[in-house]
Amino acid sequence: MKKLSNIKLPLSFYNYTSYIGSLIAIVALFVFICLFVIFSFFAEGGAYLGLVIWIVVPSFIIFGLILIPVGMIMKNRKYKKQIVIEEKVRPTINLNEPRTRNAIVIFGIGSLFILFLSSVGSYEAFHYSESVEFCGTLCHEVMKPEYVAYHNSSHAKVACVECHVGSGATWYAKSKLSGLYQVYAVTTGIFSRPITTPISNLRPARETCEECHWPEKFYARQLVQNKHYLADKNNTEWDISLQMKTGPAYSTMGLEEGIHWHINPDTKVEYIAKDSSRMEIPWVKYTNLKTGEVKIFNNGELDLTEEEIEAKEKREMDCMDCHNRPSHEYHTPMDFINGAMTSGAIPKNLPEIKSLSMEILATDYSTTEEAFAAIDSEIKTFYADNYEEISTQSPELINQAIQAIQEEFAKNIFPEMNVKWSVYPNNIGHMEFNGCFRCHDDMHLSKQGESIPMDCNLCHSIIAQGSIDTIQIGSIYKSLDFVHPDDEYESWKEGLCSDCHRDLY
């Protein structure tokens, strides 16, 4: 067998640039093989190792391979300058010459191997850059809130790109171009805290959401049961059961009534928002696509001139106008503490644990570590000062509550990114944000005197409410009148729910 040292290559190969290119390509190839083995067989390294394997190392291999012909071309040009060429001749390939033959064999086989490796690497790089791991963990600090919330959402098994990109080359290209600036922003530290919701450049819901959810499908009514705990000594339970009118009472009616009437294929609802946040809506247009009937509703307090109506963007209502936090919802302290108490994670028999939790979580902390320390010290101090018997005889209950509150805090509040429930409006419902009441406020009037009604029974019926001892029971056919706990004079009727609930914590 011919020794490798005896293999001769074209004289133009023997230059420092080609030597360096060969060395870079060989070393990078060796690194690729080693890392690939670690990644594939030992399942270690995570997002950063995947980035190195499929994007960084292949870049070095290609860079090294490019340097080889660059060095050869540079040497040929230098050689030609040193001699006088009387007649221009075209380069010839003589396979009888050992140097030429060796070059063709080595670079031909090498090119095929690199081409194969590049195709596999490109395929893997494409899929890796589309993975949830890549989206959520590569920029750990920046994307941590979204990544954690996503894993606690109903879409935790749906890949990020299914909603944020969707199918088709056009939106794929747009997302990658947008990603270039995001990489730059993260690298230079100029990204916003919290990350701004991409409302204006979001792909239409009918091209993403409706790949799985489709308006033509009948949505049956649902029973939703919520358990609350009052901020008193005994953490008094207060239950409320709602019949959510997601669809009509009878399936034969399709989507003629109920919450999902808004996406009825025979109905078109358009609106103009005051600004890009879409929290205030002064103008709404309803069109019945079957009959051609048109109604326009204006809010007198937010009235627009005819010129403004013509100039402003008219958005057709879709899923995202209500379900605007489908996978990245940050729950309020009231919600996640109620949930933890209902599941038993926080002991319900710890006196005043609900009110104490609300008081602690009303404070803004600069870091998660600071918040955890405050939760631990304030709860232990409170029970040591006010319930010494519990503090000394049942410290495990206190520790259980501390751990559960810390875990719920870590799922919903991220001080390092200034992220919590209040910075991202959630348009489902009307408790902390106006949501439904952006349009359904009795103030949007048509020229015929009709209004968009502020009637809670359009969306749900209360079929049970109250404490365990004083529970009121209704039926699916007759709704109960809402009773607010600890509100003897019914002051809740004087404003919107969000007027009070946004200031609770």
N, C-alpha and C positions, 0 to 999 in steps of 0.2 A: 504493500500500500504506500502510495506516495505520501511522504511526510508533509505536514501542513507548512513547515518552514520552507519547503521546496516549491510551494504553489506560488506561481508568479502572476502578478496583476499588472494592468497597464501602468506605465511609468507615472502617468498623471495622478494615480492614486497615492503615490508616496509624497505626501505633504502634511504639514501639521494640522491643517483644518480638517482634512479627511480622517486623520488619526484620532483627533478629538471627537469628531462625529461618531466614529466607530465605537470608541470607548463609551461615550454617553449612551448610545443605543444598546450596547451589550450589557452595561451595568443596569440600565433601566429595565431591560428585558428580564434580567436575573431578579431584580427587585419585584417586578410584576409577578413572576412565577412564585416567589416566596410568599408575597402578600396574598396572592390568590389562594394558595394552599391554606394559609392561616384563616382567611375569610370563609372559605368553603367547608373546611373540615373541622375547624375549631370554633367557628361561630363567634369570633371575637372581633373587636375593633369598632363596631357600630357605624354610625353615619360618616364619621371622618375617614375611616379606613376605606369605606366604599367610594368616597369622593377621590381618595388618592389612587385607588386601584383603577377605576374606570375613566377618570378624567385627567388627573395630574400625571401619573406615570406614563400612560400612552402619549401624552403631549411631549414628554422627554424623548421617548423612542422615535417619534416622528421628527422631532427637532434634530436628533442625532443623525437620522437617515438623510435628512435634507442637507446637513453639513457635508456629507461625503461627496455628492456630485458638485456641490458648490466649490469645495476645495479643488476637485479635479478640473473644473472649468477655469478657475482662477489660475491654476498652474499651466494649463494649456495656453491661455492668453499671454501669460508671462513668457512662456517659451517662444511663442510666435513672434513676440516683439523683438526677440534677440536674434532672429534670423531673417534673411531677405527672401521673401517668397515671390519667385518670378511668375508663377502661374497658379491661379486659384484652382484648387481641386476639391472635390467633395470628399468628406470622410468615408473611408471604406471599412467594412467589417470582414475581416479575414479569419474564418474559423480554423484555418490551418495554423494560425499563430497561437502558441500556447497562452500568452498573456490575454489575448482577446477571448479565447475560449474559456479560460478560467474566470474572467470577469463576468461573462455572460451566464455561466453556470451558477456562480456564487450569487450574483445580484439577481438573477432570474428566480432561483429557488428562494432566496431571501425575500424578494419582493412578494412572491406568492404567499409565503409564510406570514409576512407582515400584513399583507392584504387580508388574509384570513383572520389574523389576530385583530386587525382594525375593524373588520366587519362585526366580529363577535363583541369586541370592546364597545363599538358604537351602539350596538343593540342593547348591551347591558347598561351603558351610560344613559341611553334614552330612558330605559325602564327605571333605572335607579333614580334619575332626576325627577321621575314622576311618582316616586314612592312616598308614602306617608312619613317614613323615617327621614327621608331627605328633606321634605317640607317642614317637618316639625322639630327636628333635633339638630340640624346643621348649624342654624343660628339660634343656639339654645336660649340665650337671654331674651332675644327679641320675640321668638315664636313660642316661648314656654306657655304663656297664658292660653293662646289658641290651641296648642297641642294638648294641654291638660283638659281644657273644656271639651275639645273634640272627643277625647277618649271617654268622657262622661256624658256624651250626647246620644241621641237615638240614631245618629248616623255614623257611629264609631266603626262600622264595618264598610263604610263607603270611602273610597280613596279621595284625598283632597282634590286631585285633578278632575274628578268626575263632576264636581260642582264649580270649581274655580276656573277650569279650562273647558271641559267638555270635549266633544268630538270635533274632528276637522282640522286641517292644517293651518287655516287662517288664525284661529284663536290660539292654537299651539304656538305659532310664531309670535303673536302678540304677547303671550304670557312669558315667553323666553326673553323678548326684548324688554318687557317690563322688569323681568328678573335681573337684568344687567344693572339697572339703576338700583335695585334693591341690594344687590351685592355691594355696589359702590357705597350706598348709604350705610350699610352695616360695617363695612371696612373702615370708613372714615368716622363712624359714630354720629352721623347727622340725622339718623332716623328719629321719628317722633315717639314720645312716650306719653300716652299709649299710641299704638299704631292706629292710623286713621282708617276707618271703614271705607273700602273702595266702592262707594255708592255709584258714582258717575260712570265708571268704566266696567261695571259688572255685566256679565253676559245675561241676556234675557232669560227669565226663569223657564219659559217654554222650551228653551234649547238645552236646559240642564235638569231642573226639577222634574219637568214633564217627561223625561226619559224613563222615570220610574212612576211618578204620580201623574195621573192624567185626568183632566176635568170631566171627561165623559163618564167616568166611573161614579157610581152612587156611593155617597158617604153616609152611612147610617148614624143616627144619634148615639151619643155615648154618655155613660154615667161616670161622672168624675167626683171622687170623694176626697175632701181635704180635711186634715186634722190640724188645728191650731192650738197653741197654748198661750194663755193670757199671762201678762206680766204681773202676776200676784204671787203671794207666798206659796200657794199650793200648785202653781203652774196649771191652773184649771183648764181642762180640755174644752175646746169649742170646735164642734164639727160642722161642716157644711157640705151637702151633697147637691150636685148640679147635674141637670140633664142638659148636656151641650148639644145645641141644635146645629151640628155640622152639616146635616142634610135635612130633608123634609120628614114629616111624620110617616109618610107612606112612600115606598120605593117607586111606585108608579108615577110619582110626581117629579122624578128626576132631580134636577137642581133648581126647581122653581122657587124654593124658599130655603132658609137656613144660612149659616155662615158662608158656605161655599157657593152660595148664589153669585157671589162677586166674580167667580171664574166660570160661570155658566157660558158655554160656547155660543149661546144665543144672546148673550148680554155683553155689552162693551161699556166699561166704566173708565173714564179719563179724568185726570185732575191736574191742576197746576199747584205746585208747592211754592211757598214763599221764598225758601232758600234750599240749598243742596241737602240739608239735613232731613227735609220732608216731614218736619214735625208740625208745621202749620200749613193747612191746606185751605186757601180762600175760595177755590173754584172747582166745581165737580160737574162733569157732563155724563149723563146716562143715555145710552142708545139701545133700543130694543132692535136687534138685527133682523128679527123676523117681521115685525110690523113697521119698522122705520120710525117708531116713536122716539122723540128726543126731549130730554129735560135737562135744564142747566140750573145749578144751584150755586148761589153766591153767599159767602159769609159777609154780612154787612160790616162787621168790625175789621175785617181784613180785605175789604173791597178792592178790586182791581179795576183800572180803567180799561176801556176797549183796546187802547194801544198796547197796554201791558199784557192783556190776554192774547193778543195777536203775536206779540214778541216772545213771550215766555214759552218754555218747553211744556208740551202737553204729554203727560206720561199715561200710557194705558196700564191700568191696574193689573198686577199679576201676583203670584204666590208671595214674592219677596216683600210686598208692601205690608203684609201682616206678619208673615214668617221670616222676619229679617234677621233673626238669630237662630237659624235651624241647627247649627252645629257648634256654635261658640257662645253659649249662654252663660252668663255669670249671675248666679242666684243672689238674691238679697240675703242679709243675715237672718231676717225673719223666716224666709223660706228654708234655708239650709239648716237652721237650728230646729225649726218645727219638724223637718224631715228626720234629723238625727235623733230627736226625742221620740218620734213615732216608731222608728226602727229599733229603739232601745240602746242606741250607741251612747246617748246622753241619758243618764238615769232620771226618769221623771219624778222620782220621789226625793230628789235633792231640792229642798226648799229654795225658792227664788232663783233657780238656775236659769230660767228663761230671761227674767229681767236683768240679771247679772250679765248674761251673755250679750244681750243687746247693748248694755252700757259699755262693755269692754270693746265690742266690735264697732261702736260709734266713733272710736278714735282712729285717726289716720296714722299709720306707722310707716317709717322710712324703709324698713326691710322686713322680710318674713321672719328672720331670726329675732328681731326686736319684738315683733308681734307675738311670736311663740313664748318669749320670755315674759311678756306682759300678761298673756293669758294664764300662764302657769302661776306667776306670783300673785296676781290680783285675785284669782279664784281661791288659792290656798289661804291668802290673808283674810279674805271675806269670811270664809267658814271658820277660820281660827278665831276671828273676832266676834262673830255673831252666832255661830253654831259649834261651840267647842266640843260638844259631845259627838257630833258627826265627824269633826276633824280628827278626834283622837280614836274613836271606835270604828269608823268606816272610811278610812283614808283611801281605800281602793275605789269607792264610788267617786270621790273627788278626782282622783287620778284618771279614772275612766272618762269622766266628763271633760277634763283638760285635753286628753288625747283626742277625743272625738271632735272637739271644737277646733283644735289645731289642724286636724285632717280636713275638716270642712273649709277652714280658712284657706288652706293650701290649694283647694280645688277651685276657689271662687275669687280670691283676692290676691293680687300680685303687686306688692308695693314697689318693687324695683322698676316695674313698667307703668306704674300709676294706673293699673287696671283693676276695676271692680264694677259692680253692677251699674253704678250711676253714670259711667262714661259712655256706655253703649246702650242707647234706648232700645227697649224691647216692645214691639208694637202688638204683641199678642196680649189681649186683655186691656185693662185700664187702671191697674193698681198704682204702680210707681210712675208710669208714663201714660200719656193720654191715649195712645194706641187707637182703639175704636173711636174714641171721642174726638179725634182729629176731624172726622166728618160727621159722625153721629152725635151732634151737640144741640139739635133743635135750632141752630142759628144759621144753617145753610138753607136758604129759601129760594124757591123758584118764582118766576113771574106770576105763576098761577096760585101762589100762596102756599104751596106744598113745602114741607121741610124734610130734611134727613133726620128721622126721629132718634131721640136719645132714650130709647126703650130697651132696657136690659133684657127683657123677655124675648126680644128678637133673636138673641144669641143663646140664651140659656134660661132654664127654669130652676128655681130653688125648690127641691123636693124634701129637704130635711136640713135643720139648722139648730144650733144651740149646744148647751153643755149636756153632759150625760144625764143629769137629773131633770133638765128642763127642755129636752129635745122636742122640737116641733116637727111633725111629719105631714108632708103633703102628698102629692101623687104626680105621675107623669102627665096627667091631664089638667092639673090645676097648680099653678105656682104659688109658693108662699111669698109674702111680702118680706123683703130683706130686713133683718134685725142686726144692728151693729152692736157688738158686745160693749158693755160699759159706756153706753151713750143714751142716757135716760131722756135727753131732750132732742134726740135725733138731729144733732147738729151736722151729721154727715150729709144731709140733704142740701146744705147751703153751698156746697162746692163740689169739685171733682175729687175723686179718690186720691189722685196724685198730689193734691194740695197738701194733704197730711202725710201720706205714706212716703213721700220723698224726703220728708224731714224727720222720719223716725230714727234714722241712723246715719 
